[in-house]
């Protein structure tokens, strides 16, 4: 290597060293700047931290709402005591069973400022003496001025001087607007424990509730899991606005105590029935005059219709009733108890019916005594229309 080549290599080396130092300085600035930016992102200033909204826990809000609701309505709910004469079949005097008096406890609520109280019919039916007691302890005698055993509703009238009592009627809500899952409140006197409040939800709506006393069913009943026990009967089921959406009337239980299934007569039924009870003392129900059962795969197979055929199989036609006069045919059965023939109601006034619930609810909500209905019937796989004029439902 000559002298010129050595000088050239030296110059190149110096240039490479200088370039490398500049690169390290710039890289150091880049790294330092990046670390500084990251640090700023990790630790925002106090002014940059968003302030959380100050909201009370849901449980506190719900508690306050329930407390306010209770205080608003408690003075409008009464305890009802009915004294009933019963015959003791095990003790006789001169061949006649000895009578004894027993007491029934129930609940009710103020309907108007004229001293009318609403309760269940079964709370006061056949009672010799009835009193209502308000939360302030004041007790008044009452009498039954109207009752409807088919819907289990009764209207009572205070007969004592109640001018010193500040009557606060409760408002009736629209039960058709209820939704499953909606929170509700029951207030009453379970086991005589006055002024008791329980809460739950709407478990289902549109139930059909059979009643042993009348042999008919109450339509469109509300199912709730709010605790209802003996003594709650006749008390209000309320929405969270404090409006009555039902009258607590029954429970389903194997023990006679609450097991999570309670039933209430809907407020829209109360709106329709109570004015008639006040005016006439009774409510006249339109009546078709049949007994029926929902179609099942077994019935469908016996009658030769599709397995999931929808409708009402007419099991019995009441003699001389509206359906009988219109020519509706009841079921016949073979020796094994299998259906041989019978009419299947598939629609009423052009509206399909899936079962007895649909039929009873439609007549209850839309028809009056004397109205004519069009029943579309499957009779031996032939579709026909039959027109029936509704009559008043018999008392028994």
C-alpha positions in Angstrom: 0.0 0.0 0.0 1.5 3.3 -1.1 1.4 6.6 0.9 -1.6 8.0 -0.9 -3.7 5.0 -0.2 -2.9 5.1 3.5 -4.0 8.8 3.7 -7.3 8.0 1.9 -8.1 5.2 4.3 -7.4 7.5 7.3 -9.8 10.2 6.0 -12.6 7.6 5.4 -12.2 6.3 8.9 -12.4 9.7 10.4 -15.6 10.4 8.4 -17.2 7.1 9.6 -16.4 7.8 13.2 -18.0 11.3 13.0 -21.1 10.0 11.3 -21.5 7.3 13.9 -21.3 9.8 16.8 -24.0 12.0 15.2 -26.3 9.1 14.7 -26.0 8.1 18.4 -26.8 11.6 19.5 -29.9 11.7 17.3 -31.1 8.3 18.5 -30.6 9.3 22.1 -32.8 12.4 21.5 -35.5 10.2 19.9 -35.5 7.6 22.7 -35.6 10.3 25.3 -38.4 12.1 23.6 -40.4 8.8 23.2 -39.9 7.9 26.9 -41.0 11.4 27.9 -44.2 11.1 25.8 -45.0 7.7 27.2 -44.5 9.1 30.7 -47.0 11.9 30.0 -49.6 9.4 28.8 -49.2 7.2 31.9 -49.5 10.1 34.4 -52.1 12.7 33.3 -52.4 15.8 35.3 -55.2 16.1 38.0 -57.2 18.4 35.7 -57.1 15.8 33.0 -58.6 13.0 35.1 -62.4 12.6 34.4 -64.5 13.0 37.5 -66.9 10.1 38.1 -70.6 11.0 38.4 -72.0 11.0 41.9 -74.9 8.5 41.7 -76.4 6.6 44.6 -76.3 2.8 44.3 -79.3 1.2 42.7 -80.3 -0.5 45.9 -80.5 2.8 47.7 -82.6 4.3 45.0 -85.0 1.3 45.0 -85.2 1.4 48.7 -86.2 5.0 48.8 -88.7 4.5 46.0 -90.4 1.6 47.9 -90.4 3.5 51.1 -92.0 6.6 49.5 -94.6 4.4 47.8 -95.5 2.6 51.0 -96.0 5.8 52.9 -98.1 7.2 50.1 -100.6 4.3 50.0 -100.6 2.6 53.5 -103.5 4.7 54.8 -105.7 3.5 51.9 -105.3 -0.2 52.7 -107.6 -1.8 55.3 -107.8 -5.0 57.3 -111.2 -6.8 56.9 -112.6 -9.0 59.6 -115.7 -11.1 58.7 -117.6 -13.1 61.3 -119.3 -16.2 59.8 -121.7 -18.7 61.3 -120.7 -22.3 60.6 -122.4 -25.6 61.5 -120.5 -28.1 63.6 -121.7 -31.5 62.2 -120.1 -33.3 65.1 -122.3 -31.6 67.8 -126.1 -31.6 67.5 -128.9 -30.2 69.6 -132.3 -31.7 69.1 -131.0 -33.2 65.9 -129.7 -29.9 64.5 -126.0 -29.2 64.1 -124.8 -26.6 66.6 -123.7 -23.3 65.0 -120.4 -21.6 65.9 -118.9 -18.4 64.8 -115.5 -18.1 63.2 -113.6 -15.1 61.8 -112.0 -14.6 58.4 -109.2 -12.0 57.9 -108.6 -10.3 54.6 -107.6 -7.0 53.1 -109.1 -4.3 51.0 -108.5 -0.8 49.7 -110.4 2.6 49.6 -112.2 3.0 46.2 -113.7 6.5 46.7 -114.4 9.2 49.3 -117.9 7.9 49.7 -116.7 5.2 52.0 -116.6 2.3 49.5 -114.0 -0.4 49.9 -113.0 -3.1 47.4 -112.0 -6.6 48.4 -112.4 -10.2 47.3 -115.8 -11.8 47.4 -114.5 -14.9 49.2 -113.4 -12.7 52.1 -116.9 -11.5 52.9 -119.2 -14.0 51.4 -122.0 -15.2 53.7 -120.6 -13.1 56.6 -122.9 -12.0 59.4 -120.8 -9.1 60.5 -118.0 -7.3 58.7 -115.6 -4.5 59.9 -112.7 -2.7 58.3 -109.7 -1.3 60.3 -107.5 1.4 59.0 -103.7 1.7 59.7 -104.5 4.4 62.4 -106.5 1.8 64.3 -110.0 3.2 63.6 -112.5 0.4 63.0 -115.9 0.8 61.1 -118.8 -1.5 60.3 -119.5 -2.2 56.7 -122.0 -4.0 54.5 -121.7 -5.7 51.1 -123.5 -3.6 48.5 -122.4 -5.7 45.5 -120.5 -8.8 44.7 -119.3 -10.9 41.7 -118.3 -14.4 42.7 -117.2 -15.2 39.2 -114.5 -12.5 39.3 -114.1 -12.7 43.1 -114.8 -9.0 43.6 -117.0 -7.4 46.3 -117.8 -3.8 47.1 -118.3 -2.8 50.8 -119.9 0.4 52.1 -118.9 1.9 55.5 -122.1 2.3 57.5 -120.7 4.1 60.5 -120.0 7.8 60.6 -116.6 8.2 59.0 -116.4 12.0 58.7 -113.3 12.1 60.8 -111.5 9.6 58.6 -109.4 11.1 55.8 -110.2 8.6 53.0 -107.6 8.5 50.2 -108.8 6.5 47.3 -106.1 4.5 45.3 -105.9 5.0 41.5 -106.6 2.1 39.2 -103.8 1.6 36.6 -104.0 -0.1 33.2 -103.3 -3.8 33.6 -103.1 -4.3 29.9 -99.8 -2.4 29.9 -98.0 -4.8 32.3 -94.9 -6.6 31.2 -93.3 -9.8 32.5 -90.4 -8.8 34.8 -92.0 -5.5 35.9 -91.6 -4.8 39.6 -94.8 -4.8 41.7 -95.7 -4.4 45.4 -98.4 -6.2 47.5 -99.8 -4.6 50.6 -102.1 -6.4 53.0 -102.5 -8.2 56.3 -101.1 -11.7 56.0 -102.0 -13.9 59.0 -103.4 -10.7 60.6 -100.1 -8.9 60.5 -101.5 -5.5 59.5 -99.9 -3.1 57.1 -97.4 -5.6 55.6 -95.6 -4.8 52.3 -93.9 -7.4 50.0 -92.4 -6.9 46.6 -91.7 -9.0 43.5 -92.2 -9.0 39.8 -94.9 -9.9 37.2 -94.2 -13.5 36.6 -96.7 -13.9 33.8 -100.0 -12.4 32.6 -103.2 -13.7 30.9 -103.6 -16.7 33.2 -106.9 -18.5 33.5 -107.7 -19.1 37.2 -110.3 -21.8 37.9 -112.6 -21.2 40.9 -114.0 -24.1 42.8 -116.9 -22.1 44.2 -118.4 -21.0 40.9 -117.2 -23.7 38.6 -116.0 -21.1 36.1 -112.6 -19.5 35.6 -111.4 -15.9 36.0 -109.7 -14.7 32.8 -106.6 -12.7 32.2 -105.3 -13.1 35.8 -101.9 -11.7 36.8 -99.2 -14.1 38.2 -96.7 -12.7 40.6 -93.9 -13.9 42.9 -94.6 -11.1 45.4 -95.3 -12.9 48.7 -99.1 -13.4 49.2 -100.4 -15.4 52.2 -103.7 -15.9 53.9 -105.0 -12.5 54.9 -103.6 -10.8 51.8 -106.7 -11.6 49.9 -108.5 -8.5 48.6 -105.5 -6.3 49.1 -103.9 -4.3 46.2 -101.1 -5.3 43.9 -99.4 -2.0 42.9 -97.0 -0.8 40.2 -94.1 1.4 41.2 -96.2 4.5 40.5 -98.6 3.4 43.3 -101.4 2.5 41.0 -103.5 -0.6 41.5 -102.9 -3.1 38.8 -104.6 -6.1 40.5 -106.4 -7.4 43.5 -104.5 -10.2 45.3 -106.8 -13.2 45.3 -105.2 -16.6 45.4 -101.9 -18.6 45.7 -100.9 -22.0 44.3 -99.4 -24.0 47.0 -99.3 -27.6 48.4 -99.1 -26.4 52.0 -101.5 -23.4 52.0 -98.6 -21.1 52.4 -96.9 -18.9 49.8 -94.6 -20.9 47.5 -93.7 -18.3 44.9 -96.9 -18.3 42.8 -99.6 -15.8 43.5 -102.5 -14.5 41.5 -104.3 -11.2 41.2 -107.5 -10.1 39.4 -106.4 -7.4 36.9 -107.3 -3.8 37.5 -109.1 -3.5 34.1 -111.5 -6.1 35.3 -112.1 -4.1 38.4 -112.7 -1.0 36.3 -115.4 -2.8 34.3 -117.1 -4.7 37.2 -117.1 -2.4 40.2 -119.3 0.4 38.7 -122.0 -2.3 37.9 -121.7 -3.7 41.4 -122.3 -0.2 42.9 -125.2 0.5 40.5 -126.9 -2.9 40.4 -125.4 -5.0 43.2 -124.3 -7.6 40.6 -122.4 -8.1 37.4 -124.1 -10.0 34.5 -121.7 -12.2 32.6 -122.3 -13.3 29.0 -122.4 -17.1 28.7 -121.8 -19.5 25.8 -122.9 -22.7 27.6 -120.1 -25.2 26.9 -117.3 -26.9 28.7 -114.2 -27.6 26.6 -110.6 -28.6 26.7 -107.6 -27.5 24.6 -106.7 -29.8 21.7 -103.9 -32.3 22.4 -102.0 -34.7 20.1 -104.0 -37.6 21.5 -107.4 -35.9 20.8 -106.1 -34.9 17.4 -105.2 -38.4 16.6 -108.6 -39.8 17.7 -110.4 -37.2 15.6 -108.2 -37.6 12.5 -106.8 -34.0 12.4 -103.1 -32.9 12.3 -101.1 -33.6 15.5 -100.7 -29.9 16.5 -104.2 -28.8 15.5 -105.3 -25.7 17.5 -108.7 -25.2 19.0 -111.2 -26.1 21.7 -112.6 -29.6 21.8 -116.2 -29.2 23.1 -116.5 -31.8 25.8 -119.9 -30.8 27.1 -122.8 -28.7 25.9 -125.2 -27.4 28.6 -128.7 -28.4 27.9 -131.0 -25.5 26.8 -128.0 -23.2 26.9 -126.9 -20.8 24.1 -124.6 -23.4 22.4 -127.2 -26.1 22.6 -129.8 -24.0 21.0 -127.4 -23.1 18.2 -126.8 -26.8 17.5 -123.2 -27.2 18.7 -122.4 -30.9 19.4 -120.6 -32.2 22.4 -118.0 -35.0 22.4 -118.7 -38.7 22.3 -116.2 -41.3 23.5 -115.6 -45.0 23.0 -115.3 -47.6 25.7 -111.6 -46.8 26.2 -112.4 -43.2 26.9 -111.0 -42.0 23.5 -112.8 -39.2 21.6 -114.9 -40.5 18.8 -116.6 -37.3 17.6 -117.3 -33.7 18.7 -117.1 -30.1 17.5 -113.7 -28.3 17.6 -114.0 -24.5 17.9 -111.2 -23.0 15.8 -112.2 -19.3 15.8 -114.7 -16.8 17.2 -115.8 -13.8 15.1 -113.0 -14.6 12.7 -110.3 -14.6 15.4 -108.3 -17.8 15.8 -108.5 -19.5 19.2 -105.7 -21.7 20.5 -107.6 -22.8 23.6 -110.2 -22.0 26.3 -108.2 -19.0 27.5 -108.6 -17.2 24.2 -112.3 -17.9 24.0 -113.2 -16.9 27.6 -111.0 -13.7 27.4 -112.6 -12.6 24.1 -116.1 -13.0 25.3 -115.3 -11.4 28.7 -113.6 -8.3 27.2 -115.8 -7.7 24.1 -119.3 -9.2 24.5 -122.4 -8.5 26.4 -125.6 -10.5 27.1 -127.7 -10.7 23.9 -124.7 -10.3 21.5 -124.3 -12.8 18.7 -121.0 -14.5 18.1 -119.8 -16.5 15.0 -118.1 -19.7 15.9 -116.1 -21.5 13.2 -116.2 -25.2 13.9 -114.4 -28.3 12.6 -117.1 -31.0 12.6 -115.9 -34.3 11.2 -113.2 -32.5 9.2 -115.8 -30.2 7.7 -115.5 -26.5 8.5 -118.8 -24.8 9.3 -120.0 -21.5 10.9 -122.5 -21.5 13.8 -124.1 -18.3 15.2 -124.7 -18.3 19.0 -126.7 -15.6 21.0 -125.1 -15.2 24.4 -127.2 -15.4 27.5 -126.6 -14.5 31.1 -124.4 -16.9 33.0 -126.5 -18.8 35.6 -125.7 -18.3 39.3 -125.0 -22.0 39.8 
